[in-house]
Amino acid sequence: MATFLNFLSAIFFLSLIGQGNGQCYPVTDLKVFQTQTGDQVGNKPQWKVTILNDCICTQMSIKLACNGFHSTEEIDPSMLAKADDTACHINNEQPLHGHHTFNFTYAWDAIYPFNPIYSEIACS
């Protein structure tokens, strides 16, 4: 019985060590926040989008759902660009390092629900 308990304790300890690197989950660890800036562009309110990589690991190839997205404010394609009919790349497809943010603005009547739909984890 003592050998079995030692074995279980060792497994538990090793699982805690394995999580020390920071277990990250693609998409789930990307948080999107939006606030109005108080400015208007083309008679539409301007929105600031902040994407937070809420993980210690870098996330790459990030895509947001953007089907039907519109903006009266021109958006630099290096900030947000269509990948296909339903998705957009951010940050010129550059990585978003752990616990860093990326921002861009757009202008439209209502907030657009930018939901992360794809990313890849790179953890060293």
A tleap script that builds the chain and sets N, CA, C and O, in Angstrom:
source leaprc.protein.ff14SB
mol = sequence {
  NMET ALA THR PHE LEU ASN PHE LEU SER ALA
  ILE PHE PHE LEU SER LEU ILE GLY GLN GLY
  ASN GLY GLN CYS TYR PRO VAL THR ASP LEU
  LYS VAL PHE GLN THR GLN THR GLY ASP GLN
  VAL GLY ASN LYS PRO GLN TRP LYS VAL THR
  ILE LEU ASN ASP CYS ILE CYS THR GLN MET
  SER ILE LYS LEU ALA CYS ASN GLY PHE HIE
  SER THR GLU GLU ILE ASP PRO SER MET LEU
  ALA LYS ALA ASP ASP THR ALA CYS HIE ILE
  ASN ASN GLU GLN PRO LEU HIE GLY HIE HIE
  THR PHE ASN PHE THR TYR ALA TRP ASP ALA
  ILE TYR PRO PHE ASN PRO ILE TYR SER GLU
  ILE ALA CYS CSER
}
set mol.1.N position { 0.823 -1.192 0.000 }
set mol.1.CA position { 0.000 0.000 0.000 }
set mol.1.C position { 0.870 1.260 0.000 }
set mol.1.O position { 0.561 2.222 -0.703 }
set mol.2.N position { 1.957 1.261 0.785 }
set mol.2.CA position { 2.846 2.429 0.845 }
set mol.2.C position { 3.491 2.678 -0.510 }
set mol.2.O position { 3.663 3.830 -0.907 }
set mol.3.N position { 3.850 1.619 -1.225 }
set mol.3.CA position { 4.447 1.771 -2.552 }
set mol.3.C position { 3.451 2.427 -3.508 }
set mol.3.O position { 3.824 3.293 -4.299 }
set mol.4.N position { 2.196 2.017 -3.434 }
set mol.4.CA position { 1.158 2.597 -4.284 }
set mol.4.C position { 0.970 4.079 -3.982 }
set mol.4.O position { 0.849 4.884 -4.905 }
set mol.5.N position { 0.945 4.451 -2.704 }
set mol.5.CA position { 0.794 5.858 -2.326 }
set mol.5.C position { 2.007 6.675 -2.767 }
set mol.5.O position { 1.856 7.816 -3.202 }
set mol.6.N position { 3.190 6.112 -2.660 }
set mol.6.CA position { 4.398 6.807 -3.141 }
set mol.6.C position { 4.320 7.024 -4.653 }
set mol.6.O position { 4.697 8.080 -5.160 }
set mol.7.N position { 3.832 6.024 -5.354 }
set mol.7.CA position { 3.674 6.136 -6.800 }
set mol.7.C position { 2.684 7.251 -7.152 }
set mol.7.O position { 2.967 8.077 -8.021 }
set mol.8.N position { 1.537 7.279 -6.489 }
set mol.8.CA position { 0.545 8.329 -6.741 }
set mol.8.C position { 1.103 9.713 -6.410 }
set mol.8.O position { 0.864 10.675 -7.139 }
set mol.9.N position { 1.838 9.806 -5.320 }
set mol.9.CA position { 2.451 11.089 -4.940 }
set mol.9.C position { 3.448 11.547 -5.995 }
set mol.9.O position { 3.505 12.732 -6.323 }
set mol.10.N position { 4.230 10.620 -6.527 }
set mol.10.CA position { 5.209 10.958 -7.566 }
set mol.10.C position { 4.509 11.440 -8.831 }
set mol.10.O position { 4.938 12.417 -9.444 }
set mol.11.N position { 3.447 10.768 -9.220 }
set mol.11.CA position { 2.691 11.182 -10.407 }
set mol.11.C position { 2.117 12.586 -10.201 }
set mol.11.O position { 2.206 13.425 -11.097 }
set mol.12.N position { 1.537 12.845 -9.043 }
set mol.12.CA position { 0.970 14.160 -8.744 }
set mol.12.C position { 2.059 15.232 -8.795 }
set mol.12.O position { 1.850 16.291 -9.387 }
set mol.13.N position { 3.200 14.975 -8.192 }
set mol.13.CA position { 4.308 15.936 -8.178 }
set mol.13.C position { 4.795 16.219 -9.599 }
set mol.13.O position { 5.021 17.377 -9.951 }
set mol.14.N position { 4.957 15.188 -10.414 }
set mol.14.CA position { 5.409 15.379 -11.788 }
set mol.14.C position { 4.391 16.155 -12.615 }
set mol.14.O position { 4.771 16.938 -13.486 }
set mol.15.N position { 3.110 15.949 -12.355 }
set mol.15.CA position { 2.100 16.706 -13.098 }
set mol.15.C position { 2.161 18.190 -12.736 }
set mol.15.O position { 1.931 19.043 -13.593 }
set mol.16.N position { 2.466 18.503 -11.486 }
set mol.16.CA position { 2.611 19.908 -11.085 }
set mol.16.C position { 3.833 20.535 -11.741 }
set mol.16.O position { 3.777 21.684 -12.181 }
set mol.17.N position { 4.919 19.806 -11.811 }
set mol.17.CA position { 6.129 20.320 -12.458 }
set mol.17.C position { 5.862 20.556 -13.937 }
set mol.17.O position { 6.288 21.573 -14.486 }
set mol.18.N position { 5.163 19.633 -14.591 }
set mol.18.CA position { 4.857 19.768 -16.013 }
set mol.18.C position { 4.030 21.002 -16.310 }
set mol.18.O position { 4.154 21.579 -17.390 }
set mol.19.N position { 3.187 21.419 -15.375 }
set mol.19.CA position { 2.379 22.609 -15.586 }
set mol.19.C position { 3.156 23.882 -15.287 }
set mol.19.O position { 2.675 24.977 -15.578 }
set mol.20.N position { 4.332 23.762 -14.720 }
set mol.20.CA position { 5.147 24.930 -14.402 }
set mol.20.C position { 5.568 25.704 -15.637 }
set mol.20.O position { 5.807 26.909 -15.554 }
set mol.21.N position { 5.664 25.035 -16.790 }
set mol.21.CA position { 6.016 25.712 -18.029 }
set mol.21.C position { 4.886 26.618 -18.494 }
set mol.21.O position { 5.085 27.458 -19.371 }
set mol.22.N position { 3.733 26.458 -17.930 }
set mol.22.CA position { 2.580 27.241 -18.334 }
set mol.22.C position { 1.820 26.491 -19.398 }
set mol.22.O position { 2.179 26.534 -20.574 }
set mol.23.N position { 0.790 25.817 -18.999 }
set mol.23.CA position { -0.019 25.092 -19.965 }
set mol.23.C position { -0.934 26.085 -20.653 }
set mol.23.O position { -1.728 26.772 -20.009 }
set mol.24.N position { -0.815 26.150 -21.947 }
set mol.24.CA position { -1.593 27.109 -22.719 }
set mol.24.C position { -2.545 26.367 -23.646 }
set mol.24.O position { -2.319 25.222 -24.036 }
set mol.25.N position { -3.603 27.062 -23.977 }
set mol.25.CA position { -4.596 26.500 -24.865 }
set mol.25.C position { -4.821 27.468 -26.020 }
set mol.25.O position { -5.163 28.630 -25.801 }
set mol.26.N position { -4.630 26.992 -27.252 }
set mol.26.CA position { -4.889 27.869 -28.399 }
set mol.26.C position { -6.304 28.428 -28.311 }
set mol.26.O position { -7.228 27.736 -27.883 }
set mol.27.N position { -6.461 29.642 -28.706 }
set mol.27.CA position { -7.732 30.364 -28.767 }
set mol.27.C position { -8.271 30.697 -27.371 }
set mol.27.O position { -8.593 31.853 -27.099 }
set mol.28.N position { -8.375 29.705 -26.485 }
set mol.28.CA position { -8.951 29.921 -25.159 }
set mol.28.C position { -8.178 30.959 -24.353 }
set mol.28.O position { -8.778 31.734 -23.609 }
set mol.29.N position { -6.857 30.982 -24.494 }
set mol.29.CA position { -6.035 31.928 -23.738 }
set mol.29.C position { -5.895 33.282 -24.434 }
set mol.29.O position { -5.112 34.123 -23.990 }
set mol.30.N position { -6.627 33.500 -25.497 }
set mol.30.CA position { -6.685 34.816 -26.127 }
set mol.30.C position { -7.952 35.515 -25.642 }
set mol.30.O position { -9.061 35.014 -25.828 }
set mol.31.N position { -7.776 36.661 -25.028 }
set mol.31.CA position { -8.902 37.431 -24.495 }
set mol.31.C position { -9.056 38.701 -25.329 }
set mol.31.O position { -8.071 39.380 -25.619 }
set mol.32.N position { -10.282 39.018 -25.711 }
set mol.32.CA position { -10.568 40.207 -26.519 }
set mol.32.C position { -11.407 41.166 -25.684 }
set mol.32.O position { -12.468 40.812 -25.171 }
set mol.33.N position { -10.897 42.395 -25.562 }
set mol.33.CA position { -11.600 43.455 -24.845 }
set mol.33.C position { -11.837 44.603 -25.817 }
set mol.33.O position { -10.997 44.879 -26.673 }
set mol.34.N position { -12.987 45.274 -25.687 }
set mol.34.CA position { -13.274 46.416 -26.547 }
set mol.34.C position { -13.865 47.548 -25.714 }
set mol.34.O position { -14.677 47.335 -24.813 }
set mol.35.N position { -13.427 48.759 -26.051 }
set mol.35.CA position { -13.954 49.951 -25.396 }
set mol.35.C position { -14.123 51.049 -26.432 }
set mol.35.O position { -13.402 51.090 -27.429 }
set mol.36.N position { -15.072 51.931 -26.195 }
set mol.36.CA position { -15.208 53.098 -27.056 }
set mol.36.C position { -14.107 54.089 -26.685 }
set mol.36.O position { -13.799 54.286 -25.510 }
set mol.37.N position { -13.521 54.708 -27.713 }
set mol.37.CA position { -12.448 55.677 -27.472 }
set mol.37.C position { -12.992 57.062 -27.166 }
set mol.37.O position { -12.278 57.896 -26.610 }
set mol.38.N position { -14.243 57.320 -27.519 }
set mol.38.CA position { -14.812 58.655 -27.368 }
set mol.38.C position { -14.714 59.472 -28.647 }
set mol.38.O position { -15.313 60.542 -28.748 }
set mol.39.N position { -13.955 58.969 -29.635 }
set mol.39.CA position { -13.828 59.639 -30.931 }
set mol.39.C position { -14.904 59.124 -31.885 }
set mol.39.O position { -15.515 58.077 -31.668 }
set mol.40.N position { -15.111 59.900 -32.951 }
set mol.40.CA position { -16.033 59.508 -34.010 }
set mol.40.C position { -15.286 59.537 -35.330 }
set mol.40.O position { -14.475 60.431 -35.575 }
set mol.41.N position { -15.560 58.560 -36.177 }
set mol.41.CA position { -14.984 58.504 -37.518 }
set mol.41.C position { -16.143 58.265 -38.474 }
set mol.41.O position { -16.821 57.241 -38.392 }
set mol.42.N position { -16.369 59.203 -39.375 }
set mol.42.CA position { -17.494 59.071 -40.303 }
set mol.42.C position { -18.823 58.973 -39.584 }
set mol.42.O position { -19.687 58.191 -39.979 }
set mol.43.N position { -18.996 59.760 -38.531 }
set mol.43.CA position { -20.218 59.769 -37.714 }
set mol.43.C position { -20.514 58.440 -37.031 }
set mol.43.O position { -21.658 58.164 -36.671 }
set mol.44.N position { -19.494 57.628 -36.855 }
set mol.44.CA position { -19.633 56.356 -36.144 }
set mol.44.C position { -18.681 56.382 -34.942 }
set mol.44.O position { -17.599 56.963 -35.032 }
set mol.45.N position { -19.061 55.766 -33.828 }
set mol.45.CA position { -18.152 55.715 -32.683 }
set mol.45.C position { -16.937 54.831 -32.987 }
set mol.45.O position { -17.038 53.816 -33.676 }
set mol.46.N position { -15.801 55.247 -32.457 }
set mol.46.CA position { -14.569 54.472 -32.649 }
set mol.46.C position { -14.409 53.501 -31.473 }
set mol.46.O position { -14.645 53.850 -30.316 }
set mol.47.N position { -14.005 52.289 -31.803 }
set mol.47.CA position { -13.806 51.221 -30.821 }
set mol.47.C position { -12.333 50.817 -30.805 }
set mol.47.O position { -11.708 50.671 -31.855 }
set mol.48.N position { -11.795 50.641 -29.623 }
set mol.48.CA position { -10.424 50.123 -29.473 }
set mol.48.C position { -10.528 48.653 -29.083 }
set mol.48.O position { -11.189 48.293 -28.109 }
set mol.49.N position { -9.862 47.821 -29.865 }
set mol.49.CA position { -9.829 46.382 -29.608 }
set mol.49.C position { -8.473 46.051 -28.995 }
set mol.49.O position { -7.432 46.428 -29.534 }
set mol.50.N position { -8.492 45.351 -27.876 }
set mol.50.CA position { -7.267 44.879 -27.235 }
set mol.50.C position { -7.335 43.364 -27.157 }
set mol.50.O position { -8.276 42.797 -26.603 }
set mol.51.N position { -6.325 42.718 -27.720 }
set mol.51.CA position { -6.231 41.259 -27.662 }
set mol.51.C position { -5.097 40.922 -26.712 }
set mol.51.O position { -3.957 41.340 -26.919 }
set mol.52.N position { -5.408 40.174 -25.680 }
set mol.52.CA position { -4.438 39.778 -24.663 }
set mol.52.C position { -4.126 38.303 -24.814 }
set mol.52.O position { -5.028 37.467 -24.860 }
set mol.53.N position { -2.837 37.988 -24.890 }
set mol.53.CA position { -2.407 36.594 -24.820 }
set mol.53.C position { -2.245 36.290 -23.338 }
set mol.53.O position { -1.234 36.649 -22.734 }
set mol.54.N position { -3.223 35.641 -22.760 }
set mol.54.CA position { -3.268 35.391 -21.321 }
set mol.54.C position { -2.550 34.093 -20.951 }
set mol.54.O position { -3.039 33.308 -20.139 }
set mol.55.N position { -1.394 33.884 -21.556 }
set mol.55.CA position { -0.596 32.691 -21.312 }
set mol.55.C position { 0.877 33.082 -21.369 }
set mol.55.O position { 1.227 34.094 -21.977 }
set mol.56.N position { 1.722 32.304 -20.754 }
set mol.56.CA position { 3.153 32.588 -20.766 }
set mol.56.C position { 3.777 32.284 -22.132 }
set mol.56.O position { 4.819 32.840 -22.480 }
set mol.57.N position { 3.143 31.408 -22.894 }
set mol.57.CA position { 3.675 30.997 -24.189 }
set mol.57.C position { 3.239 31.957 -25.296 }
set mol.57.O position { 2.240 32.665 -25.169 }
set mol.58.N position { 4.001 31.961 -26.365 }
set mol.58.CA position { 3.679 32.769 -27.543 }
set mol.58.C position { 2.560 32.093 -28.330 }
set mol.58.O position { 2.508 30.868 -28.434 }
set mol.59.N position { 1.664 32.914 -28.883 }
set mol.59.CA position { 0.638 32.400 -29.781 }
set mol.59.C position { 0.877 32.988 -31.164 }
set mol.59.O position { 1.155 34.178 -31.311 }
set mol.60.N position { 0.766 32.138 -32.165 }
set mol.60.CA position { 1.071 32.536 -33.541 }
set mol.60.C position { -0.123 32.243 -34.445 }
set mol.60.O position { -1.046 31.516 -34.078 }
set mol.61.N position { -0.074 32.836 -35.648 }
set mol.61.CA position { -1.104 32.610 -36.669 }
set mol.61.C position { -2.503 32.857 -36.129 }
set mol.61.O position { -3.427 32.094 -36.411 }
set mol.62.N position { -2.657 33.910 -35.364 }
set mol.62.CA position { -3.939 34.205 -34.723 }
set mol.62.C position { -4.961 34.664 -35.762 }
set mol.62.O position { -4.689 35.528 -36.596 }
set mol.63.N position { -6.145 34.056 -35.682 }
set mol.63.CA position { -7.257 34.452 -36.539 }
set mol.63.C position { -8.454 34.787 -35.657 }
set mol.63.O position { -8.735 34.118 -34.663 }
set mol.64.N position { -9.149 35.850 -36.061 }
set mol.64.CA position { -10.391 36.245 -35.415 }
set mol.64.C position { -11.542 36.054 -36.382 }
set mol.64.O position { -11.378 36.235 -37.589 }
set mol.65.N position { -12.699 35.692 -35.865 }
set mol.65.CA position { -13.900 35.657 -36.701 }
set mol.65.C position { -14.219 37.086 -37.099 }
set mol.65.O position { -14.261 37.972 -36.245 }
set mol.66.N position { -14.446 37.322 -38.385 }
set mol.66.CA position { -14.756 38.691 -38.834 }
set mol.66.C position { -15.734 38.705 -39.998 }
set mol.66.O position { -15.748 39.645 -40.792 }
set mol.67.N position { -16.553 37.663 -40.098 }
set mol.67.CA position { -17.555 37.605 -41.158 }
set mol.67.C position { -18.559 38.748 -40.991 }
set mol.67.O position { -19.187 38.872 -39.940 }
set mol.68.N position { -18.708 39.572 -42.010 }
set mol.68.CA position { -19.645 40.682 -41.962 }
set mol.68.C position { -19.117 41.918 -41.253 }
set mol.68.O position { -19.872 42.861 -41.019 }
set mol.69.N position { -17.844 41.933 -40.910 }
set mol.69.CA position { -17.265 43.090 -40.217 }
set mol.69.C position { -17.194 44.297 -41.160 }
set mol.69.O position { -16.837 44.162 -42.330 }
set mol.70.N position { -17.539 45.477 -40.632 }
set mol.70.CA position { -17.469 46.739 -41.376 }
set mol.70.C position { -16.835 47.800 -40.491 }
set mol.70.O position { -16.930 47.753 -39.264 }
set mol.71.N position { -16.185 48.756 -41.143 }
set mol.71.CA position { -15.623 49.899 -40.426 }
set mol.71.C position { -15.606 51.108 -41.350 }
set mol.71.O position { -15.247 50.996 -42.523 }
set mol.72.N position { -15.995 52.267 -40.818 }
set mol.72.CA position { -15.868 53.503 -41.591 }
set mol.72.C position { -14.446 54.036 -41.503 }
set mol.72.O position { -14.044 54.895 -42.288 }
set mol.73.N position { -13.697 53.522 -40.548 }
set mol.73.CA position { -12.286 53.895 -40.389 }
set mol.73.C position { -11.438 52.900 -41.170 }
set mol.73.O position { -11.595 51.689 -41.014 }
set mol.74.N position { -10.547 53.406 -42.003 }
set mol.74.CA position { -9.648 52.511 -42.734 }
set mol.74.C position { -8.705 51.844 -41.743 }
set mol.74.O position { -8.125 52.500 -40.878 }
set mol.75.N position { -8.561 50.537 -41.882 }
set mol.75.CA position { -7.700 49.771 -40.981 }
set mol.75.C position { -6.483 49.301 -41.756 }
set mol.75.O position { -6.604 48.684 -42.815 }
set mol.76.N position { -5.320 49.597 -41.222 }
set mol.76.CA position { -4.064 49.164 -41.823 }
set mol.76.C position { -4.077 47.636 -41.916 }
set mol.76.O position { -4.288 46.971 -40.902 }
set mol.77.N position { -3.858 47.061 -43.106 }
set mol.77.CA position { -3.885 45.601 -43.242 }
set mol.77.C position { -2.823 44.883 -42.414 }
set mol.77.O position { -2.933 43.677 -42.191 }
set mol.78.N position { -1.809 45.592 -41.960 }
set mol.78.CA position { -0.841 44.946 -41.069 }
set mol.78.C position { -1.422 44.778 -39.665 }
set mol.78.O position { -0.891 44.013 -38.860 }
set mol.79.N position { -2.517 45.494 -39.368 }
set mol.79.CA position { -3.180 45.381 -38.071 }
set mol.79.C position { -4.286 44.324 -38.101 }
set mol.79.O position { -4.391 43.489 -37.203 }
set mol.80.N position { -5.107 44.378 -39.149 }
set mol.80.CA position { -6.221 43.452 -39.312 }
set mol.80.C position { -6.450 43.269 -40.802 }
set mol.80.O position { -6.687 44.240 -41.521 }
set mol.81.N position { -6.381 42.029 -41.269 }
set mol.81.CA position { -6.545 41.748 -42.700 }
set mol.81.C position { -7.361 40.481 -42.884 }
set mol.81.O position { -7.238 39.526 -42.117 }
set mol.82.N position { -8.190 40.490 -43.907 }
set mol.82.CA position { -9.000 39.309 -44.230 }
set mol.82.C position { -8.087 38.138 -44.589 }
set mol.82.O position { -7.171 38.278 -45.398 }
set mol.83.N position { -8.347 36.995 -43.983 }
set mol.83.CA position { -7.649 35.759 -44.334 }
set mol.83.C position { -8.490 34.971 -45.333 }
set mol.83.O position { -7.967 34.343 -46.255 }
set mol.84.N position { -9.800 35.019 -45.128 }
set mol.84.CA position { -10.767 34.381 -46.028 }
set mol.84.C position { -12.127 35.031 -45.776 }
set mol.84.O position { -12.191 36.115 -45.196 }
set mol.85.N position { -13.205 34.392 -46.198 }
set mol.85.CA position { -14.532 35.002 -46.064 }
set mol.85.C position { -15.004 35.146 -44.615 }
set mol.85.O position { -15.875 35.969 -44.335 }
set mol.86.N position { -14.447 34.366 -43.699 }
set mol.86.CA position { -14.952 34.381 -42.325 }
set mol.86.C position { -13.920 34.772 -41.275 }
set mol.86.O position { -14.274 34.995 -40.117 }
set mol.87.N position { -12.643 34.860 -41.663 }
set mol.87.CA position { -11.592 35.081 -40.665 }
set mol.87.C position { -10.638 36.197 -41.063 }
set mol.87.O position { -10.435 36.484 -42.243 }
set mol.88.N position { -10.059 36.814 -40.041 }
set mol.88.CA position { -9.050 37.864 -40.236 }
set mol.88.C position { -7.797 37.526 -39.439 }
set mol.88.O position { -7.869 36.973 -38.342 }
set mol.89.N position { -6.647 37.869 -40.013 }
set mol.89.CA position { -5.366 37.779 -39.305 }
set mol.89.C position { -5.137 39.098 -38.587 }
set mol.89.O position { -5.620 40.144 -39.022 }
set mol.90.N position { -4.404 39.045 -37.494 }
set mol.90.CA position { -4.000 40.266 -36.809 }
set mol.90.C position { -2.492 40.412 -36.871 }
set mol.90.O position { -1.773 39.438 -37.096 }
set mol.91.N position { -2.016 41.633 -36.671 }
set mol.91.CA position { -0.594 41.916 -36.474 }
set mol.91.C position { 0.295 41.381 -37.593 }
set mol.91.O position { 1.393 40.887 -37.338 }
set mol.92.N position { -0.182 41.481 -38.827 }
set mol.92.CA position { 0.600 41.025 -39.978 }
set mol.92.C position { 1.086 39.589 -39.793 }
set mol.92.O position { 2.161 39.216 -40.262 }
set mol.93.N position { 0.273 38.795 -39.101 }
set mol.93.CA position { 0.546 37.385 -38.803 }
set mol.93.C position { 1.788 37.181 -37.939 }
set mol.93.O position { 2.374 36.099 -37.935 }
set mol.94.N position { 2.181 38.204 -37.219 }
set mol.94.CA position { 3.328 38.091 -36.310 }
set mol.94.C position { 2.876 37.467 -34.990 }
set mol.94.O position { 1.700 37.551 -34.633 }
set mol.95.N position { 3.815 36.835 -34.257 }
set mol.95.CA position { 3.448 36.201 -32.981 }
set mol.95.C position { 3.031 37.227 -31.935 }
set mol.95.O position { 3.452 38.383 -31.970 }
set mol.96.N position { 2.202 36.782 -31.016 }
set mol.96.CA position { 1.831 37.573 -29.852 }
set mol.96.C position { 2.426 36.861 -28.642 }
set mol.96.O position { 1.979 35.781 -28.255 }
set mol.97.N position { 3.436 37.482 -28.058 }
set mol.97.CA position { 4.177 36.857 -26.964 }
set mol.97.C position { 3.319 36.767 -25.700 }
set mol.97.O position { 2.320 37.471 -25.548 }
set mol.98.N position { 3.737 35.889 -24.814 }
set mol.98.CA position { 3.001 35.647 -23.583 }
set mol.98.C position { 2.774 36.901 -22.771 }
set mol.98.O position { 3.690 37.696 -22.560 }
set mol.99.N position { 1.555 37.072 -22.320 }
set mol.99.CA position { 1.109 38.185 -21.476 }
set mol.99.C position { 1.308 39.551 -22.135 }
set mol.99.O position { 1.431 40.560 -21.440 }
set mol.100.N position { 1.340 39.589 -23.454 }
set mol.100.CA position { 1.391 40.847 -24.202 }
set mol.100.C position { 0.040 41.111 -24.846 }
set mol.100.O position { -0.805 40.222 -24.950 }
set mol.101.N position { -0.142 42.353 -25.273 }
set mol.101.CA position { -1.384 42.735 -25.926 }
set mol.101.C position { -1.108 43.272 -27.321 }
set mol.101.O position { 0.014 43.648 -27.660 }
set mol.102.N position { -2.157 43.294 -28.107 }
set mol.102.CA position { -2.138 43.881 -29.438 }
set mol.102.C position { -3.415 44.694 -29.577 }
set mol.102.O position { -4.487 44.245 -29.171 }
set mol.103.N position { -3.304 45.904 -30.156 }
set mol.103.CA position { -4.449 46.809 -30.266 }
set mol.103.C position { -4.666 47.278 -31.697 }
set mol.103.O position { -3.720 47.413 -32.473 }
set mol.104.N position { -5.916 47.521 -32.028 }
set mol.104.CA position { -6.276 48.235 -33.253 }
set mol.104.C position { -7.616 48.910 -33.005 }
set mol.104.O position { -8.313 48.593 -32.041 }
set mol.105.N position { -7.968 49.841 -33.880 }
set mol.105.CA position { -9.248 50.547 -33.746 }
set mol.105.C position { -10.069 50.393 -35.013 }
set mol.105.O position { -9.535 50.164 -36.098 }
set mol.106.N position { -11.370 50.523 -34.852 }
set mol.106.CA position { -12.298 50.551 -35.975 }
set mol.106.C position { -13.464 51.461 -35.583 }
set mol.106.O position { -13.609 51.815 -34.413 }
set mol.107.N position { -14.281 51.833 -36.541 }
set mol.107.CA position { -15.439 52.681 -36.262 }
set mol.107.C position { -16.687 52.075 -36.899 }
set mol.107.O position { -16.723 51.795 -38.097 }
set mol.108.N position { -17.708 51.880 -36.063 }
set mol.108.CA position { -18.981 51.358 -36.542 }
set mol.108.C position { -20.035 51.646 -35.489 }
set mol.108.O position { -19.703 51.982 -34.353 }
set mol.109.N position { -21.299 51.521 -35.854 }
set mol.109.CA position { -22.400 51.827 -34.940 }
set mol.109.C position { -22.339 51.015 -33.651 }
set mol.109.O position { -22.531 51.550 -32.559 }
set mol.110.N position { -22.073 49.738 -33.787 }
set mol.110.CA position { -22.093 48.841 -32.634 }
set mol.110.C position { -20.787 48.057 -32.549 }
set mol.110.O position { -20.038 47.948 -33.520 }
set mol.111.N position { -20.543 47.532 -31.391 }
set mol.111.CA position { -19.357 46.713 -31.163 }
set mol.111.C position { -19.454 45.451 -32.034 }
set mol.111.O position { -20.531 44.874 -32.184 }
set mol.112.N position { -18.324 45.033 -32.603 }
set mol.112.CA position { -18.300 43.809 -33.406 }
set mol.112.C position { -17.710 42.682 -32.547 }
set mol.112.O position { -16.679 42.894 -31.907 }
set mol.113.N position { -18.320 41.506 -32.511 }
set mol.113.CA position { -17.830 40.421 -31.654 }
set mol.113.C position { -16.625 39.684 -32.253 }
set mol.113.O position { -16.776 38.612 -32.840 }
set mol.114.N position { -15.443 40.260 -32.102 }
set mol.114.CA position { -14.226 39.599 -32.579 }
set mol.114.C position { -13.905 38.424 -31.663 }
set mol.114.O position { -13.420 38.615 -30.547 }
set mol.115.N position { -14.173 37.223 -32.128 }
set mol.115.CA position { -13.863 36.039 -31.345 }
set mol.115.C position { -12.671 35.316 -31.941 }
set mol.115.O position { -12.638 35.083 -33.149 }
set mol.116.N position { -11.691 34.956 -31.125 }
set mol.116.CA position { -10.572 34.161 -31.637 }
set mol.116.C position { -11.073 32.803 -32.109 }
set mol.116.O position { -11.842 32.132 -31.421 }
set mol.117.N position { -10.620 32.411 -33.298 }
set mol.117.CA position { -11.050 31.103 -33.831 }
set mol.117.C position { -9.864 30.190 -34.144 }
set mol.117.O position { -10.047 28.997 -34.385 }
set mol.118.N position { -8.641 30.748 -34.142 }
set mol.118.CA position { -7.485 29.901 -34.449 }
set mol.118.C position { -6.215 30.547 -33.901 }
set mol.118.O position { -6.043 31.764 -33.958 }
set mol.119.N position { -5.338 29.712 -33.374 }
set mol.119.CA position { -3.983 30.126 -33.018 }
set mol.119.C position { -3.150 28.869 -32.804 }
set mol.119.O position { -3.672 27.768 -32.627 }
set mol.120.N position { -1.852 29.071 -32.826 }
set mol.120.CA position { -0.910 27.985 -32.556 }
set mol.120.C position { -0.045 28.402 -31.367 }
set mol.120.O position { 0.325 29.570 -31.240 }
set mol.121.N position { 0.272 27.450 -30.503 }
set mol.121.CA position { 1.083 27.706 -29.312 }
set mol.121.C position { 2.543 27.384 -29.615 }
set mol.121.O position { 2.851 26.356 -30.219 }
set mol.122.N position { 3.436 28.275 -29.189 }
set mol.122.CA position { 4.877 28.035 -29.266 }
set mol.122.C position { 5.455 28.300 -27.895 }
set mol.122.O position { 5.585 29.449 -27.471 }
set mol.123.N position { 5.801 27.230 -27.206 }
set mol.123.CA position { 6.300 27.351 -25.838 }
set mol.123.C position { 7.667 26.700 -25.755 }
set mol.123.O position { 7.868 25.578 -26.217 }
set mol.124.N position { 8.603 27.423 -25.157 }
set mol.124.CA position { 9.949 26.831 -25.015 }
set mol.124.C position { 10.289 26.590 -23.582 }
set mol.124.O position { 11.377 26.099 -23.279 }
savepdb mol mol.pdb
quit
